[in-house]
Amino acid sequence: MPYLNESDTLATCIAKAQRVLRENKIHGEVIVGDNGSTDGSQTIATRLGARLVSVPARGYGHALMGGIAAAQGHFIIMGDADDSCDFLEIPAFVEQLRAGFELVQGCRLPSGGGVIMPGAIPFLHRWCGNPLFSWLVRRWFKAPVHDVYCGFRGFTKAFYERLDQRCTGMEFATEMIIKASLYRVRMAEIPIVLHPDGRRAHPPHLKTFRDGWRTLRFFLMYSPRWLFLMPGLSLIMLGLVGYSIAMPGVTFGGVTFDAHTLLFASLAILCGYQSMVFAVLTKTFAISEGLMPAEPATARVMKWINLERGLLISLVALCGGIVLLLAAINEWRLHNFGPLDYAHTMRLVIPGATLTALGFQTMHSSFFMSILRMHRR
């Protein structure tokens, strides 16, 4: 149980956990991760016989990491010390862990069979934030859960140590779900009942908009596909459509698509290509750091993308761009370096400048990706 100033509810939570272990003959211990409380919670924990682990570094994730590291058991159940989740439901988690699941996630939402008691969860959390982020985690990461925020869960200690968690704040819980999904861990979800928390001394630690943004930010950081790749592909497709109508000067509905359209199309292609390069670089870094696994399809693509091929492609792009730019300069020479027909000349200058920029981007990105692939000690 991670906690910070939970003197209102800590005794109740510890007593429930001890009771359920005793009545169900589960050999275990109750560990509390104190995150710097100043309300006497530590005295309550030691008086009731819980093992107190002091974690001075602030953060929900830090408190959990400290407690989990101290745990001696094969199975670990984690839950908040605000009495919103009933620790008497622990046997249901243990049963699934004994059945071979490495992560057992609780679900408070009715969509996953859970029950929310009146007044137990704010309106925005129940109907907007939690359902949205739970849908995203299912859609983006294929996680088989309906309540990504539920902190009442069980897992094996071996699974946790293999996961190598990095987040020290409230993202700790969502990081566990995402990484477990990426690594194809056996995961189960069980319905639980959410009760109104018993705090009286202070409001909940969760801040709706701040922590909602932190969750979205974390999702995006763990999904190069949706942060970089898909927006990049969309921009490139938009740019290619712009080129297809601007190069021949198509007129549609009285509107002529000319050099200005070509300029906007090039901007879309450059931004889109840069975004796709970031997707490749991010994926390379994440795999090398063990943040996500190297999937077979990704491994094949990464194997094909190397420094030599990148340099060859960049050389072709640079040569093509320089040829077009030289052709534009020659047009200027033929006009005795005087005024030009810009609608015509820009059809050489804009693609030439675009290809040259793409060539430089490819060259530098190829070297950077090779640096990321170097093994660090």
PLY file of the C-alpha trace (Angstrom):
ply
format ascii 1.0
element vertex 377
property float x
property float y
property float z
element edge 376
property int vertex1
property int vertex2
end_header
0.00 0.00 0.00
1.60 3.29 -1.06
0.39 6.24 0.94
0.93 9.86 1.89
-0.89 11.21 4.95
-3.65 8.59 5.07
-4.24 8.44 8.83
-8.02 8.49 8.22
-8.08 5.17 6.39
-4.74 3.37 6.77
-5.77 1.37 9.85
-8.91 0.10 8.12
-6.98 -0.97 5.01
-4.27 -2.77 6.98
-6.84 -4.55 9.14
-8.76 -5.76 6.09
-5.60 -7.04 4.39
-4.48 -8.88 7.54
-7.94 -10.36 8.01
-8.17 -11.66 4.46
-4.73 -13.28 4.70
-5.64 -14.93 8.00
-9.13 -16.13 7.02
-8.04 -17.49 3.64
-4.82 -19.04 4.97
-2.71 -17.02 2.55
0.90 -16.83 3.70
1.82 -13.19 3.23
2.71 -9.84 4.75
1.31 -6.32 4.64
3.82 -3.73 3.45
3.13 -0.01 3.50
5.24 2.43 1.48
5.29 5.71 3.36
6.05 8.65 1.07
6.93 11.20 3.73
3.73 11.43 5.78
3.45 14.07 8.49
0.14 13.00 10.06
1.34 10.07 12.17
0.45 7.39 9.64
3.75 5.62 10.34
2.76 5.01 13.97
-0.54 3.50 12.87
1.21 1.12 10.47
3.79 -0.14 12.97
1.21 -0.45 15.76
-0.90 -2.76 13.58
2.09 -4.91 12.62
2.49 -3.84 8.99
6.01 -3.65 7.62
6.85 0.01 7.14
9.06 1.01 4.21
10.04 4.68 4.19
10.41 6.13 0.69
11.68 9.73 0.91
11.61 10.35 -2.87
8.15 11.76 -3.54
5.83 10.18 -6.09
3.21 7.43 -6.32
5.58 5.31 -8.39
8.46 5.83 -5.98
6.32 4.66 -3.04
5.26 1.55 -4.94
8.77 0.75 -6.12
10.07 0.95 -2.56
7.37 -1.33 -1.21
7.59 -3.85 -4.05
11.38 -4.04 -3.77
11.03 -4.89 -0.08
8.38 -7.56 -0.67
9.46 -11.16 -0.15
6.44 -12.89 -1.62
5.97 -14.56 -5.00
2.68 -12.73 -5.59
2.19 -9.02 -4.93
-1.14 -7.25 -4.52
-1.04 -3.47 -4.68
-3.84 -1.13 -3.72
-4.36 2.41 -2.47
-4.68 3.10 1.24
-7.76 5.35 0.92
-10.25 2.48 1.52
-11.90 2.99 -1.88
-11.06 -0.57 -2.93
-11.97 -3.43 -0.62
-8.93 -5.52 0.31
-11.33 -8.32 1.27
-11.46 -9.01 -2.50
-7.80 -10.10 -2.52
-8.60 -13.86 -2.85
-10.04 -13.27 -6.34
-6.69 -11.82 -7.44
-4.72 -14.65 -5.81
-6.88 -17.24 -7.54
-6.08 -15.79 -10.99
-2.37 -15.51 -10.16
-2.33 -19.14 -9.08
-4.02 -19.99 -12.39
-0.93 -18.71 -14.22
-1.72 -15.08 -15.02
1.22 -12.76 -14.43
-0.87 -9.60 -14.10
-4.41 -9.42 -12.72
-6.06 -6.03 -13.14
-9.06 -4.88 -11.17
-11.93 -3.18 -13.00
-14.23 -0.69 -11.33
-16.15 0.34 -14.45
-19.45 -1.35 -15.41
-18.10 -1.95 -18.94
-15.79 -4.55 -17.40
-18.26 -5.87 -14.85
-17.24 -3.56 -12.02
-19.50 -1.65 -9.64
-19.16 2.01 -8.69
-20.95 2.99 -5.52
-22.67 6.41 -5.43
-20.20 9.24 -4.88
-17.16 7.00 -5.34
-15.76 8.67 -8.46
-16.02 12.19 -9.94
-18.25 12.65 -12.97
-15.44 13.56 -15.39
-13.32 10.60 -14.28
-16.16 8.11 -14.70
-17.67 9.26 -17.99
-14.79 10.99 -19.78
-11.22 10.48 -18.61
-11.15 6.83 -17.56
-13.28 5.45 -20.43
-11.30 7.49 -22.98
-7.87 6.41 -21.76
-9.02 2.83 -21.29
-10.28 2.82 -24.90
-6.95 4.26 -26.08
-4.95 1.63 -24.22
-7.07 -1.09 -25.83
-6.85 0.48 -29.28
-3.19 1.52 -29.32
-1.60 -1.20 -27.19
-4.12 -4.09 -27.41
-4.41 -4.19 -23.61
-7.33 -6.41 -22.51
-8.55 -4.01 -19.81
-11.52 -1.70 -19.33
-10.15 0.32 -16.41
-6.56 1.38 -17.00
-6.48 3.64 -13.94
-7.47 1.01 -11.39
-4.61 0.74 -8.89
-5.97 -2.44 -7.27
-4.11 -5.23 -9.04
-1.95 -8.31 -8.51
1.16 -9.57 -10.27
4.12 -11.87 -9.80
7.31 -10.34 -8.53
9.22 -12.02 -11.36
6.97 -10.25 -13.87
7.55 -6.90 -12.17
11.33 -7.31 -12.14
11.31 -8.29 -15.80
9.21 -5.26 -16.68
11.85 -2.75 -15.52
9.44 0.07 -14.65
10.71 3.64 -15.11
7.87 5.97 -14.10
8.04 7.32 -10.57
4.79 9.29 -10.59
1.15 8.44 -11.14
2.03 7.02 -14.59
3.48 3.97 -12.83
0.17 2.09 -13.01
-0.47 2.81 -16.69
3.15 2.03 -17.59
2.67 -1.43 -16.11
-0.41 -2.09 -18.27
1.20 -0.77 -21.46
4.48 -2.63 -21.08
2.69 -5.83 -20.09
0.63 -5.56 -23.27
3.64 -4.83 -25.47
5.48 -7.84 -24.05
2.40 -10.07 -24.49
2.15 -10.95 -20.81
-0.70 -13.21 -19.67
-3.15 -10.71 -18.22
-6.58 -11.10 -16.62
-9.17 -8.57 -15.54
-11.59 -9.08 -12.65
-14.50 -6.87 -11.58
-14.32 -5.11 -8.24
-16.45 -2.69 -6.26
-15.33 0.91 -5.87
-16.41 2.62 -2.65
-16.22 6.31 -1.71
-12.81 6.85 -0.14
-12.70 7.47 3.58
-10.45 10.53 3.57
-11.48 13.46 5.73
-8.23 15.31 6.37
-7.39 16.14 2.74
-8.80 15.83 -0.80
-7.66 13.10 -3.23
-4.10 13.37 -4.52
-5.25 12.93 -8.13
-5.65 16.18 -10.11
-8.05 15.76 -13.02
-6.53 17.84 -15.81
-2.89 17.68 -14.72
-2.88 13.91 -14.37
-5.06 13.47 -17.46
-2.45 15.32 -19.51
0.34 13.28 -17.93
-1.45 10.08 -18.96
-1.97 11.24 -22.54
1.64 12.40 -22.73
2.83 9.01 -21.52
0.59 7.16 -24.01
2.00 9.21 -26.87
5.59 8.72 -25.73
5.02 4.96 -25.75
3.35 4.96 -29.15
5.62 6.29 -31.92
3.05 4.97 -34.39
0.33 7.38 -33.27
2.58 10.24 -32.20
4.82 10.34 -35.29
4.14 7.68 -37.93
0.43 8.11 -38.66
0.49 11.96 -38.65
3.60 11.82 -40.85
2.00 9.46 -43.36
-1.11 11.65 -43.48
0.94 14.78 -44.18
2.95 13.06 -46.91
-0.22 11.79 -48.59
-1.68 15.29 -48.40
1.50 16.70 -49.93
1.51 14.17 -52.77
-2.10 15.03 -53.58
-1.07 18.69 -53.66
1.75 17.89 -56.08
-0.55 15.85 -58.32
-2.88 18.82 -58.85
-0.37 21.69 -58.66
2.31 20.42 -61.06
-0.07 20.30 -64.07
-1.92 23.43 -62.83
-5.33 21.80 -62.46
-8.35 24.10 -62.38
-11.34 22.84 -60.43
-14.54 24.82 -59.83
-12.89 27.99 -61.02
-9.95 27.51 -58.64
-6.49 27.05 -60.16
-3.90 25.12 -58.16
-0.51 26.56 -59.00
2.86 27.41 -57.42
1.44 28.38 -54.04
-0.30 25.02 -53.74
3.00 23.40 -54.64
4.71 25.30 -51.83
2.13 24.17 -49.27
2.39 20.59 -50.56
6.17 20.65 -50.10
5.73 21.93 -46.56
3.40 19.01 -45.81
5.87 16.51 -47.28
8.82 17.93 -45.34
6.93 17.96 -42.04
5.48 14.52 -42.69
8.85 13.03 -43.58
10.44 14.52 -40.47
7.65 13.04 -38.37
8.21 9.59 -39.90
11.95 9.86 -39.26
11.18 10.63 -35.61
9.02 7.48 -35.50
11.96 5.35 -36.67
14.44 7.04 -34.32
12.09 6.77 -31.34
11.41 3.10 -32.02
15.14 2.43 -32.36
15.88 4.12 -29.04
12.95 2.44 -27.22
14.01 -1.04 -28.36
17.68 -0.47 -27.53
16.72 0.77 -24.04
14.32 -2.11 -23.41
11.30 0.18 -23.17
9.44 -1.94 -25.71
10.09 -5.26 -27.43
11.43 -5.72 -30.95
8.41 -7.17 -32.76
9.14 -9.39 -35.81
7.69 -6.90 -38.34
9.55 -4.01 -36.75
12.76 -6.04 -36.62
12.53 -6.76 -40.37
12.01 -3.08 -41.18
14.83 -2.01 -38.85
17.14 -4.59 -40.41
16.47 -3.14 -43.86
17.02 0.45 -42.71
20.76 0.93 -42.25
23.36 3.66 -42.68
24.48 2.59 -46.16
20.95 2.45 -47.61
20.14 5.77 -45.96
23.20 7.42 -47.48
22.39 5.98 -50.91
18.81 7.27 -50.77
19.98 10.67 -49.54
22.52 10.85 -52.38
19.81 10.16 -54.96
17.53 12.82 -53.42
20.34 15.36 -53.25
21.35 14.76 -56.86
17.74 15.05 -58.03
17.24 18.25 -56.07
20.46 19.83 -57.28
19.64 18.97 -60.90
16.25 20.70 -60.60
17.80 23.74 -58.92
20.48 23.97 -61.63
17.73 23.75 -64.24
16.01 26.70 -62.58
19.26 28.66 -62.61
19.66 27.83 -66.28
16.14 29.19 -66.93
17.23 32.40 -65.27
20.37 32.47 -67.45
18.29 32.02 -70.61
16.30 35.10 -69.57
19.56 37.06 -69.17
19.15 36.93 -65.35
16.08 39.13 -65.61
12.45 38.66 -64.48
11.07 35.10 -64.73
7.72 33.42 -65.14
7.50 32.31 -61.53
4.53 29.97 -62.10
6.83 28.02 -64.43
10.14 28.41 -62.59
8.72 27.47 -59.20
7.86 24.07 -60.65
11.61 23.52 -60.72
12.67 25.44 -57.63
10.14 24.06 -55.13
10.59 20.33 -55.93
14.35 20.90 -56.15
14.53 22.56 -52.76
12.24 19.88 -51.29
14.36 17.00 -52.60
17.54 18.67 -51.37
16.09 19.15 -47.88
14.85 15.53 -47.82
18.31 14.36 -48.85
19.99 16.24 -46.01
17.40 15.00 -43.52
17.92 11.40 -44.62
21.69 11.66 -44.43
21.75 13.12 -40.93
18.99 10.81 -39.66
20.83 7.75 -40.96
23.93 8.66 -39.00
21.88 9.48 -35.91
20.06 6.13 -36.06
23.41 4.33 -36.34
24.58 6.14 -33.20
21.40 5.07 -31.35
22.07 1.47 -32.34
25.51 1.47 -30.74
25.53 -0.69 -27.63
26.10 1.20 -24.39
27.87 -0.31 -21.40
0 1
1 2
2 3
3 4
4 5
5 6
6 7
7 8
8 9
9 10
10 11
11 12
12 13
13 14
14 15
15 16
16 17
17 18
18 19
19 20
20 21
21 22
22 23
23 24
24 25
25 26
26 27
27 28
28 29
29 30
30 31
31 32
32 33
33 34
34 35
35 36
36 37
37 38
38 39
39 40
40 41
41 42
42 43
43 44
44 45
45 46
46 47
47 48
48 49
49 50
50 51
51 52
52 53
53 54
54 55
55 56
56 57
57 58
58 59
59 60
60 61
61 62
62 63
63 64
64 65
65 66
66 67
67 68
68 69
69 70
70 71
71 72
72 73
73 74
74 75
75 76
76 77
77 78
78 79
79 80
80 81
81 82
82 83
83 84
84 85
85 86
86 87
87 88
88 89
89 90
90 91
91 92
92 93
93 94
94 95
95 96
96 97
97 98
98 99
99 100
100 101
101 102
102 103
103 104
104 105
105 106
106 107
107 108
108 109
109 110
110 111
111 112
112 113
113 114
114 115
115 116
116 117
117 118
118 119
119 120
120 121
121 122
122 123
123 124
124 125
125 126
126 127
127 128
128 129
129 130
130 131
131 132
132 133
133 134
134 135
135 136
136 137
137 138
138 139
139 140
140 141
141 142
142 143
143 144
144 145
145 146
146 147
147 148
148 149
149 150
150 151
151 152
152 153
153 154
154 155
155 156
156 157
157 158
158 159
159 160
160 161
161 162
162 163
163 164
164 165
165 166
166 167
167 168
168 169
169 170
170 171
171 172
172 173
173 174
174 175
175 176
176 177
177 178
178 179
179 180
180 181
181 182
182 183
183 184
184 185
185 186
186 187
187 188
188 189
189 190
190 191
191 192
192 193
193 194
194 195
195 196
196 197
197 198
198 199
199 200
200 201
201 202
202 203
203 204
204 205
205 206
206 207
207 208
208 209
209 210
210 211
211 212
212 213
213 214
214 215
215 216
216 217
217 218
218 219
219 220
220 221
221 222
222 223
223 224
224 225
225 226
226 227
227 228
228 229
229 230
230 231
231 232
232 233
233 234
234 235
235 236
236 237
237 238
238 239
239 240
240 241
241 242
242 243
243 244
244 245
245 246
246 247
247 248
248 249
249 250
250 251
251 252
252 253
253 254
254 255
255 256
256 257
257 258
258 259
259 260
260 261
261 262
262 263
263 264
264 265
265 266
266 267
267 268
268 269
269 270
270 271
271 272
272 273
273 274
274 275
275 276
276 277
277 278
278 279
279 280
280 281
281 282
282 283
283 284
284 285
285 286
286 287
287 288
288 289
289 290
290 291
291 292
292 293
293 294
294 295
295 296
296 297
297 298
298 299
299 300
300 301
301 302
302 303
303 304
304 305
305 306
306 307
307 308
308 309
309 310
310 311
311 312
312 313
313 314
314 315
315 316
316 317
317 318
318 319
319 320
320 321
321 322
322 323
323 324
324 325
325 326
326 327
327 328
328 329
329 330
330 331
331 332
332 333
333 334
334 335
335 336
336 337
337 338
338 339
339 340
340 341
341 342
342 343
343 344
344 345
345 346
346 347
347 348
348 349
349 350
350 351
351 352
352 353
353 354
354 355
355 356
356 357
357 358
358 359
359 360
360 361
361 362
362 363
363 364
364 365
365 366
366 367
367 368
368 369
369 370
370 371
371 372
372 373
373 374
374 375
375 376
